[in-house]
Structure formats: C-alpha cells, structure tokens
Amino acid sequence: MKAEDIRTKTQDQLADDLAALKKEQFNLRFQRATGQLEKTARVKQVRRDIARIKTIAAEKAAAKKG
C-alpha cells in the first residue's frame, strides 16, 4: 500500500483498513507460531502498512485541529 493511496482515503476508510490489517497481522502471527506461514515477508509488509496508516491518520487529525 502506497502513502499516496492512503492519503486519498477518509478517516473512516483508514480505520477500516487499519482494522483489516491488524486482523491479518494476528492471523500471520498464528500461522508463524504453528509453522504454517509461507510468505514470511508479508509480516513485515503488514507491520509497515499499519505504521503508514497510523502516521497519515495522525497527520490528518493534526491538520483538522489547527
């Protein structure tokens, strides 16, 4: 997920995407623990996407306040 794509979304859409990514991250952790994880790089991608969404959401909230 690219930052420019995230910036075009509303706060509600960002919250939905964040919830979906957190759910995926939870599932990936379970797969890793049980030895079923095939794409190990996906863990890093999801973690970075979560951080990217949180950062942009915070920027939007700060811009909205003042």
PDB file with one MODEL, atoms N, CA, C and O in Angstrom:
MODEL        1
ATOM      1  N   MET A   1       0.851  -1.173   0.000  1.00  0.00           N
ATOM      2  CA  MET A   1       0.000   0.000   0.000  1.00  0.00           C
ATOM      3  C   MET A   1       0.901   1.242   0.000  1.00  0.00           C
ATOM      4  O   MET A   1       1.826   1.352   0.804  1.00  0.00           O
ATOM      5  N   LYS A   2       0.618   2.147  -0.894  1.00  0.00           N
ATOM      6  CA  LYS A   2       1.444   3.341  -1.026  1.00  0.00           C
ATOM      7  C   LYS A   2       0.849   4.491  -0.216  1.00  0.00           C
ATOM      8  O   LYS A   2      -0.362   4.567  -0.009  1.00  0.00           O
ATOM      9  N   ALA A   3       1.722   5.375   0.231  1.00  0.00           N
ATOM     10  CA  ALA A   3       1.297   6.506   1.049  1.00  0.00           C
ATOM     11  C   ALA A   3       0.335   7.410   0.292  1.00  0.00           C
ATOM     12  O   ALA A   3      -0.614   7.930   0.880  1.00  0.00           O
ATOM     13  N   GLU A   4       0.562   7.604  -0.992  1.00  0.00           N
ATOM     14  CA  GLU A   4      -0.318   8.491  -1.761  1.00  0.00           C
ATOM     15  C   GLU A   4      -1.724   7.901  -1.880  1.00  0.00           C
ATOM     16  O   GLU A   4      -2.703   8.646  -1.937  1.00  0.00           O
ATOM     17  N   ASP A   5      -1.831   6.574  -1.917  1.00  0.00           N
ATOM     18  CA  ASP A   5      -3.148   5.932  -1.933  1.00  0.00           C
ATOM     19  C   ASP A   5      -3.858   6.114  -0.592  1.00  0.00           C
ATOM     20  O   ASP A   5      -5.071   6.318  -0.538  1.00  0.00           O
ATOM     21  N   ILE A   6      -3.088   6.037   0.475  1.00  0.00           N
ATOM     22  CA  ILE A   6      -3.659   6.170   1.816  1.00  0.00           C
ATOM     23  C   ILE A   6      -4.141   7.601   2.051  1.00  0.00           C
ATOM     24  O   ILE A   6      -5.182   7.812   2.673  1.00  0.00           O
ATOM     25  N   ARG A   7      -3.389   8.578   1.555  1.00  0.00           N
ATOM     26  CA  ARG A   7      -3.740   9.983   1.780  1.00  0.00           C
ATOM     27  C   ARG A   7      -5.080  10.371   1.152  1.00  0.00           C
ATOM     28  O   ARG A   7      -5.730  11.309   1.615  1.00  0.00           O
ATOM     29  N   THR A   8      -5.496   9.663   0.110  1.00  0.00           N
ATOM     30  CA  THR A   8      -6.757   9.995  -0.557  1.00  0.00           C
ATOM     31  C   THR A   8      -7.968   9.448   0.189  1.00  0.00           C
ATOM     32  O   THR A   8      -9.101   9.798  -0.143  1.00  0.00           O
ATOM     33  N   LYS A   9      -7.755   8.607   1.178  1.00  0.00           N
ATOM     34  CA  LYS A   9      -8.867   7.976   1.898  1.00  0.00           C
ATOM     35  C   LYS A   9      -9.350   8.840   3.058  1.00  0.00           C
ATOM     36  O   LYS A   9      -8.617   9.682   3.577  1.00  0.00           O
ATOM     37  N   THR A  10     -10.600   8.610   3.452  1.00  0.00           N
ATOM     38  CA  THR A  10     -11.171   9.329   4.591  1.00  0.00           C
ATOM     39  C   THR A  10     -10.748   8.642   5.881  1.00  0.00           C
ATOM     40  O   THR A  10     -10.182   7.549   5.864  1.00  0.00           O
ATOM     41  N   GLN A  11     -11.033   9.303   7.004  1.00  0.00           N
ATOM     42  CA  GLN A  11     -10.687   8.731   8.308  1.00  0.00           C
ATOM     43  C   GLN A  11     -11.400   7.390   8.532  1.00  0.00           C
ATOM     44  O   GLN A  11     -10.816   6.462   9.092  1.00  0.00           O
ATOM     45  N   ASP A  12     -12.658   7.291   8.096  1.00  0.00           N
ATOM     46  CA  ASP A  12     -13.403   6.041   8.264  1.00  0.00           C
ATOM     47  C   ASP A  12     -12.776   4.911   7.446  1.00  0.00           C
ATOM     48  O   ASP A  12     -12.656   3.781   7.918  1.00  0.00           O
ATOM     49  N   GLN A  13     -12.384   5.230   6.230  1.00  0.00           N
ATOM     50  CA  GLN A  13     -11.735   4.221   5.390  1.00  0.00           C
ATOM     51  C   GLN A  13     -10.399   3.794   5.992  1.00  0.00           C
ATOM     52  O   GLN A  13     -10.039   2.618   5.943  1.00  0.00           O
ATOM     53  N   LEU A  14      -9.669   4.751   6.558  1.00  0.00           N
ATOM     54  CA  LEU A  14      -8.394   4.417   7.195  1.00  0.00           C
ATOM     55  C   LEU A  14      -8.614   3.507   8.396  1.00  0.00           C
ATOM     56  O   LEU A  14      -7.850   2.569   8.622  1.00  0.00           O
ATOM     57  N   ALA A  15      -9.655   3.785   9.158  1.00  0.00           N
ATOM     58  CA  ALA A  15      -9.957   2.947  10.326  1.00  0.00           C
ATOM     59  C   ALA A  15     -10.316   1.534   9.885  1.00  0.00           C
ATOM     60  O   ALA A  15      -9.907   0.562  10.520  1.00  0.00           O
ATOM     61  N   ASP A  16     -11.074   1.415   8.811  1.00  0.00           N
ATOM     62  CA  ASP A  16     -11.436   0.087   8.299  1.00  0.00           C
ATOM     63  C   ASP A  16     -10.203  -0.668   7.811  1.00  0.00           C
ATOM     64  O   ASP A  16     -10.043  -1.854   8.100  1.00  0.00           O
ATOM     65  N   ASP A  17      -9.336   0.019   7.072  1.00  0.00           N
ATOM     66  CA  ASP A  17      -8.109  -0.612   6.586  1.00  0.00           C
ATOM     67  C   ASP A  17      -7.215  -1.034   7.742  1.00  0.00           C
ATOM     68  O   ASP A  17      -6.611  -2.107   7.714  1.00  0.00           O
ATOM     69  N   LEU A  18      -7.135  -0.186   8.753  1.00  0.00           N
ATOM     70  CA  LEU A  18      -6.308  -0.499   9.913  1.00  0.00           C
ATOM     71  C   LEU A  18      -6.830  -1.737  10.632  1.00  0.00           C
ATOM     72  O   LEU A  18      -6.048  -2.600  11.030  1.00  0.00           O
ATOM     73  N   ALA A  19      -8.133  -1.827  10.798  1.00  0.00           N
ATOM     74  CA  ALA A  19      -8.725  -2.997  11.454  1.00  0.00           C
ATOM     75  C   ALA A  19      -8.450  -4.266  10.651  1.00  0.00           C
ATOM     76  O   ALA A  19      -8.140  -5.311  11.224  1.00  0.00           O
ATOM     77  N   ALA A  20      -8.561  -4.178   9.330  1.00  0.00           N
ATOM     78  CA  ALA A  20      -8.308  -5.346   8.484  1.00  0.00           C
ATOM     79  C   ALA A  20      -6.842  -5.781   8.569  1.00  0.00           C
ATOM     80  O   ALA A  20      -6.542  -6.974   8.616  1.00  0.00           O
ATOM     81  N   LEU A  21      -5.936  -4.803   8.589  1.00  0.00           N
ATOM     82  CA  LEU A  21      -4.513  -5.138   8.676  1.00  0.00           C
ATOM     83  C   LEU A  21      -4.152  -5.733  10.027  1.00  0.00           C
ATOM     84  O   LEU A  21      -3.327  -6.643  10.105  1.00  0.00           O
ATOM     85  N   LYS A  22      -4.758  -5.230  11.081  1.00  0.00           N
ATOM     86  CA  LYS A  22      -4.484  -5.787  12.406  1.00  0.00           C
ATOM     87  C   LYS A  22      -4.989  -7.227  12.503  1.00  0.00           C
ATOM     88  O   LYS A  22      -4.356  -8.073  13.133  1.00  0.00           O
ATOM     89  N   LYS A  23      -6.132  -7.495  11.874  1.00  0.00           N
ATOM     90  CA  LYS A  23      -6.662  -8.857  11.856  1.00  0.00           C
ATOM     91  C   LYS A  23      -5.724  -9.777  11.073  1.00  0.00           C
ATOM     92  O   LYS A  23      -5.457 -10.906  11.485  1.00  0.00           O
ATOM     93  N   GLU A  24      -5.228  -9.276   9.936  1.00  0.00           N
ATOM     94  CA  GLU A  24      -4.290 -10.059   9.139  1.00  0.00           C
ATOM     95  C   GLU A  24      -3.002 -10.312   9.909  1.00  0.00           C
ATOM     96  O   GLU A  24      -2.445 -11.408   9.860  1.00  0.00           O
ATOM     97  N   GLN A  25      -2.533  -9.290  10.621  1.00  0.00           N
ATOM     98  CA  GLN A  25      -1.319  -9.442  11.414  1.00  0.00           C
ATOM     99  C   GLN A  25      -1.502 -10.512  12.491  1.00  0.00           C
ATOM    100  O   GLN A  25      -0.601 -11.313  12.738  1.00  0.00           O
ATOM    101  N   PHE A  26      -2.655 -10.518  13.120  1.00  0.00           N
ATOM    102  CA  PHE A  26      -2.962 -11.526  14.132  1.00  0.00           C
ATOM    103  C   PHE A  26      -2.925 -12.923  13.518  1.00  0.00           C
ATOM    104  O   PHE A  26      -2.341 -13.842  14.090  1.00  0.00           O
ATOM    105  N   ASN A  27      -3.553 -13.079  12.348  1.00  0.00           N
ATOM    106  CA  ASN A  27      -3.565 -14.375  11.668  1.00  0.00           C
ATOM    107  C   ASN A  27      -2.167 -14.808  11.248  1.00  0.00           C
ATOM    108  O   ASN A  27      -1.827 -15.989  11.328  1.00  0.00           O
ATOM    109  N   LEU A  28      -1.361 -13.858  10.802  1.00  0.00           N
ATOM    110  CA  LEU A  28       0.007 -14.183  10.403  1.00  0.00           C
ATOM    111  C   LEU A  28       0.835 -14.642  11.605  1.00  0.00           C
ATOM    112  O   LEU A  28       1.660 -15.548  11.484  1.00  0.00           O
ATOM    113  N   ARG A  29       0.616 -14.020  12.753  1.00  0.00           N
ATOM    114  CA  ARG A  29       1.331 -14.448  13.961  1.00  0.00           C
ATOM    115  C   ARG A  29       0.971 -15.882  14.319  1.00  0.00           C
ATOM    116  O   ARG A  29       1.839 -16.667  14.701  1.00  0.00           O
ATOM    117  N   PHE A  30      -0.299 -16.222  14.196  1.00  0.00           N
ATOM    118  CA  PHE A  30      -0.727 -17.590  14.476  1.00  0.00           C
ATOM    119  C   PHE A  30      -0.108 -18.570  13.486  1.00  0.00           C
ATOM    120  O   PHE A  30       0.347 -19.647  13.871  1.00  0.00           O
ATOM    121  N   GLN A  31      -0.092 -18.195  12.219  1.00  0.00           N
ATOM    122  CA  GLN A  31       0.494 -19.070  11.209  1.00  0.00           C
ATOM    123  C   GLN A  31       1.976 -19.285  11.465  1.00  0.00           C
ATOM    124  O   GLN A  31       2.488 -20.390  11.286  1.00  0.00           O
ATOM    125  N   ARG A  32       2.670 -18.225  11.884  1.00  0.00           N
ATOM    126  CA  ARG A  32       4.096 -18.358  12.181  1.00  0.00           C
ATOM    127  C   ARG A  32       4.311 -19.285  13.370  1.00  0.00           C
ATOM    128  O   ARG A  32       5.227 -20.107  13.362  1.00  0.00           O
ATOM    129  N   ALA A  33       3.476 -19.156  14.385  1.00  0.00           N
ATOM    130  CA  ALA A  33       3.628 -19.967  15.591  1.00  0.00           C
ATOM    131  C   ALA A  33       3.366 -21.443  15.317  1.00  0.00           C
ATOM    132  O   ALA A  33       3.984 -22.313  15.931  1.00  0.00           O
ATOM    133  N   THR A  34       2.455 -21.722  14.400  1.00  0.00           N
ATOM    134  CA  THR A  34       2.128 -23.116  14.100  1.00  0.00           C
ATOM    135  C   THR A  34       2.946 -23.684  12.942  1.00  0.00           C
ATOM    136  O   THR A  34       2.789 -24.848  12.576  1.00  0.00           O
ATOM    137  N   GLY A  35       3.817 -22.859  12.371  1.00  0.00           N
ATOM    138  CA  GLY A  35       4.677 -23.319  11.294  1.00  0.00           C
ATOM    139  C   GLY A  35       3.992 -23.381   9.945  1.00  0.00           C
ATOM    140  O   GLY A  35       4.484 -24.071   9.052  1.00  0.00           O
ATOM    141  N   GLN A  36       2.889 -22.699   9.759  1.00  0.00           N
ATOM    142  CA  GLN A  36       2.147 -22.730   8.505  1.00  0.00           C
ATOM    143  C   GLN A  36       2.385 -21.503   7.632  1.00  0.00           C
ATOM    144  O   GLN A  36       1.825 -21.399   6.541  1.00  0.00           O
ATOM    145  N   LEU A  37       3.207 -20.582   8.101  1.00  0.00           N
ATOM    146  CA  LEU A  37       3.431 -19.334   7.365  1.00  0.00           C
ATOM    147  C   LEU A  37       4.349 -19.590   6.177  1.00  0.00           C
ATOM    148  O   LEU A  37       5.470 -20.073   6.338  1.00  0.00           O
ATOM    149  N   GLU A  38       3.858 -19.257   4.974  1.00  0.00           N
ATOM    150  CA  GLU A  38       4.652 -19.462   3.768  1.00  0.00           C
ATOM    151  C   GLU A  38       5.346 -18.179   3.319  1.00  0.00           C
ATOM    152  O   GLU A  38       6.518 -18.207   2.943  1.00  0.00           O
ATOM    153  N   LYS A  39       4.633 -17.057   3.356  1.00  0.00           N
ATOM    154  CA  LYS A  39       5.204 -15.781   2.923  1.00  0.00           C
ATOM    155  C   LYS A  39       5.638 -14.987   4.153  1.00  0.00           C
ATOM    156  O   LYS A  39       4.870 -14.195   4.699  1.00  0.00           O
ATOM    157  N   THR A  40       6.859 -15.208   4.572  1.00  0.00           N
ATOM    158  CA  THR A  40       7.342 -14.544   5.781  1.00  0.00           C
ATOM    159  C   THR A  40       7.495 -13.046   5.600  1.00  0.00           C
ATOM    160  O   THR A  40       7.405 -12.299   6.573  1.00  0.00           O
ATOM    161  N   ALA A  41       7.723 -12.594   4.385  1.00  0.00           N
ATOM    162  CA  ALA A  41       7.895 -11.165   4.126  1.00  0.00           C
ATOM    163  C   ALA A  41       6.597 -10.398   4.335  1.00  0.00           C
ATOM    164  O   ALA A  41       6.619  -9.186   4.550  1.00  0.00           O
ATOM    165  N   ARG A  42       5.473 -11.092   4.272  1.00  0.00           N
ATOM    166  CA  ARG A  42       4.175 -10.434   4.435  1.00  0.00           C
ATOM    167  C   ARG A  42       4.032  -9.833   5.836  1.00  0.00           C
ATOM    168  O   ARG A  42       3.351  -8.822   6.008  1.00  0.00           O
ATOM    169  N   VAL A  43       4.664 -10.444   6.829  1.00  0.00           N
ATOM    170  CA  VAL A  43       4.607  -9.930   8.199  1.00  0.00           C
ATOM    171  C   VAL A  43       5.182  -8.517   8.244  1.00  0.00           C
ATOM    172  O   VAL A  43       4.601  -7.619   8.853  1.00  0.00           O
ATOM    173  N   LYS A  44       6.316  -8.333   7.601  1.00  0.00           N
ATOM    174  CA  LYS A  44       6.966  -7.022   7.568  1.00  0.00           C
ATOM    175  C   LYS A  44       6.128  -6.012   6.794  1.00  0.00           C
ATOM    176  O   LYS A  44       6.010  -4.858   7.205  1.00  0.00           O
ATOM    177  N   GLN A  45       5.546  -6.440   5.676  1.00  0.00           N
ATOM    178  CA  GLN A  45       4.702  -5.556   4.870  1.00  0.00           C
ATOM    179  C   GLN A  45       3.509  -5.064   5.670  1.00  0.00           C
ATOM    180  O   GLN A  45       3.195  -3.874   5.660  1.00  0.00           O
ATOM    181  N   VAL A  46       2.848  -5.976   6.361  1.00  0.00           N
ATOM    182  CA  VAL A  46       1.654  -5.618   7.132  1.00  0.00           C
ATOM    183  C   VAL A  46       2.021  -4.657   8.250  1.00  0.00           C
ATOM    184  O   VAL A  46       1.313  -3.680   8.493  1.00  0.00           O
ATOM    185  N   ARG A  47       3.127  -4.933   8.933  1.00  0.00           N
ATOM    186  CA  ARG A  47       3.560  -4.073  10.024  1.00  0.00           C
ATOM    187  C   ARG A  47       3.839  -2.650   9.529  1.00  0.00           C
ATOM    188  O   ARG A  47       3.473  -1.674  10.185  1.00  0.00           O
ATOM    189  N   ARG A  48       4.479  -2.543   8.386  1.00  0.00           N
ATOM    190  CA  ARG A  48       4.786  -1.221   7.833  1.00  0.00           C
ATOM    191  C   ARG A  48       3.536  -0.510   7.329  1.00  0.00           C
ATOM    192  O   ARG A  48       3.421   0.708   7.463  1.00  0.00           O
ATOM    193  N   ASP A  49       2.597  -1.260   6.751  1.00  0.00           N
ATOM    194  CA  ASP A  49       1.343  -0.655   6.302  1.00  0.00           C
ATOM    195  C   ASP A  49       0.550  -0.108   7.485  1.00  0.00           C
ATOM    196  O   ASP A  49      -0.059   0.956   7.386  1.00  0.00           O
ATOM    197  N   ILE A  50       0.556  -0.832   8.599  1.00  0.00           N
ATOM    198  CA  ILE A  50      -0.129  -0.355   9.804  1.00  0.00           C
ATOM    199  C   ILE A  50       0.498   0.957  10.268  1.00  0.00           C
ATOM    200  O   ILE A  50      -0.210   1.912  10.587  1.00  0.00           O
ATOM    201  N   ALA A  51       1.810   0.997  10.302  1.00  0.00           N
ATOM    202  CA  ALA A  51       2.505   2.218  10.723  1.00  0.00           C
ATOM    203  C   ALA A  51       2.222   3.375   9.770  1.00  0.00           C
ATOM    204  O   ALA A  51       2.045   4.514  10.202  1.00  0.00           O
ATOM    205  N   ARG A  52       2.182   3.080   8.484  1.00  0.00           N
ATOM    206  CA  ARG A  52       1.916   4.107   7.476  1.00  0.00           C
ATOM    207  C   ARG A  52       0.516   4.694   7.668  1.00  0.00           C
ATOM    208  O   ARG A  52       0.332   5.909   7.610  1.00  0.00           O
ATOM    209  N   ILE A  53      -0.465   3.822   7.895  1.00  0.00           N
ATOM    210  CA  ILE A  53      -1.840   4.288   8.092  1.00  0.00           C
ATOM    211  C   ILE A  53      -1.954   5.112   9.367  1.00  0.00           C
ATOM    212  O   ILE A  53      -2.608   6.155   9.372  1.00  0.00           O
ATOM    213  N   LYS A  54      -1.327   4.656  10.444  1.00  0.00           N
ATOM    214  CA  LYS A  54      -1.387   5.397  11.704  1.00  0.00           C
ATOM    215  C   LYS A  54      -0.746   6.774  11.565  1.00  0.00           C
ATOM    216  O   LYS A  54      -1.261   7.756  12.100  1.00  0.00           O
ATOM    217  N   THR A  55       0.362   6.850  10.859  1.00  0.00           N
ATOM    218  CA  THR A  55       1.060   8.123  10.668  1.00  0.00           C
ATOM    219  C   THR A  55       0.198   9.109   9.892  1.00  0.00           C
ATOM    220  O   THR A  55       0.063  10.268  10.286  1.00  0.00           O
ATOM    221  N   ILE A  56      -0.379   8.653   8.801  1.00  0.00           N
ATOM    222  CA  ILE A  56      -1.180   9.540   7.966  1.00  0.00           C
ATOM    223  C   ILE A  56      -2.458   9.933   8.684  1.00  0.00           C
ATOM    224  O   ILE A  56      -2.914  11.068   8.547  1.00  0.00           O
ATOM    225  N   ALA A  57      -3.048   9.017   9.449  1.00  0.00           N
ATOM    226  CA  ALA A  57      -4.249   9.353  10.226  1.00  0.00           C
ATOM    227  C   ALA A  57      -3.932  10.426  11.262  1.00  0.00           C
ATOM    228  O   ALA A  57      -4.734  11.333  11.488  1.00  0.00           O
ATOM    229  N   ALA A  58      -2.773  10.324  11.887  1.00  0.00           N
ATOM    230  CA  ALA A  58      -2.365  11.314  12.868  1.00  0.00           C
ATOM    231  C   ALA A  58      -2.126  12.674  12.204  1.00  0.00           C
ATOM    232  O   ALA A  58      -2.482  13.710  12.765  1.00  0.00           O
ATOM    233  N   GLU A  59      -1.529  12.669  11.022  1.00  0.00           N
ATOM    234  CA  GLU A  59      -1.299  13.908  10.282  1.00  0.00           C
ATOM    235  C   GLU A  59      -2.633  14.577   9.940  1.00  0.00           C
ATOM    236  O   GLU A  59      -2.787  15.789  10.088  1.00  0.00           O
ATOM    237  N   LYS A  60      -3.585  13.777   9.485  1.00  0.00           N
ATOM    238  CA  LYS A  60      -4.894  14.322   9.140  1.00  0.00           C
ATOM    239  C   LYS A  60      -5.606  14.888  10.362  1.00  0.00           C
ATOM    240  O   LYS A  60      -6.259  15.929  10.276  1.00  0.00           O
ATOM    241  N   ALA A  61      -5.484  14.205  11.502  1.00  0.00           N
ATOM    242  CA  ALA A  61      -6.114  14.671  12.720  1.00  0.00           C
ATOM    243  C   ALA A  61      -5.483  15.986  13.191  1.00  0.00           C
ATOM    244  O   ALA A  61      -6.183  16.885  13.658  1.00  0.00           O
ATOM    245  N   ALA A  62      -4.157  16.091  13.064  1.00  0.00           N
ATOM    246  CA  ALA A  62      -3.463  17.311  13.463  1.00  0.00           C
ATOM    247  C   ALA A  62      -3.835  18.473  12.543  1.00  0.00           C
ATOM    248  O   ALA A  62      -3.997  19.603  13.002  1.00  0.00           O
ATOM    249  N   ALA A  63      -3.970  18.197  11.253  1.00  0.00           N
ATOM    250  CA  ALA A  63      -4.351  19.244  10.306  1.00  0.00           C
ATOM    251  C   ALA A  63      -5.779  19.711  10.550  1.00  0.00           C
ATOM    252  O   ALA A  63      -6.097  20.884  10.356  1.00  0.00           O
ATOM    253  N   LYS A  64      -6.620  18.807  10.967  1.00  0.00           N
ATOM    254  CA  LYS A  64      -8.014  19.140  11.231  1.00  0.00           C
ATOM    255  C   LYS A  64      -8.161  20.029  12.470  1.00  0.00           C
ATOM    256  O   LYS A  64      -9.028  20.901  12.523  1.00  0.00           O
ATOM    257  N   LYS A  65      -7.288  19.789  13.476  1.00  0.00           N
ATOM    258  CA  LYS A  65      -7.355  20.571  14.716  1.00  0.00           C
ATOM    259  C   LYS A  65      -6.873  22.003  14.502  1.00  0.00           C
ATOM    260  O   LYS A  65      -7.434  22.945  15.061  1.00  0.00           O
ATOM    261  N   GLY A  66      -5.872  22.151  13.722  1.00  0.00           N
ATOM    262  CA  GLY A  66      -5.383  23.515  13.626  1.00  0.00           C
ATOM    263  C   GLY A  66      -4.477  23.732  12.532  1.00  0.00           C
ATOM    264  O   GLY A  66      -3.992  24.848  12.344  1.00  0.00           O
TER     265      GLY A  66
ENDMDL
END
